[in-house]
């Protein structure tokens, strides 16, 4: 199997292991035929973003222990469904994106320029 690529065309990096994210719960926003939600975008969630997602029916902050989900808090990184990221983006709510950990298939739905405008700035 080929190595997954990110939106910059390089190898896809891990998004988060704490909390453990990704459709396959491997820390990466990789995808496959079973990922109908397309969990492609590595976001660093904000309080505003979490509130908006809850408002539109995608509650990411409430713990669901029966699924092993502790709930997200501002600053957590999470592989988000590309349509959910775009939904908030179009509403003017910008969830920062980790470009190196965002799957290249995201570009089928969102322009790279829009992702770059809202990219997480990594401190070196």
Protein Blocks (a to p, Z undefined) as FASTA:
>chain_A
ZZdddfkopacddfbfcdcedjklnopacdcfklmnopabccdddfklmmmmmmnopafk
bccfknopgbiaehiacdddfklmmmmmmnopacdddfklgcfklmmmbcfklmmmmgcc
ddZZ
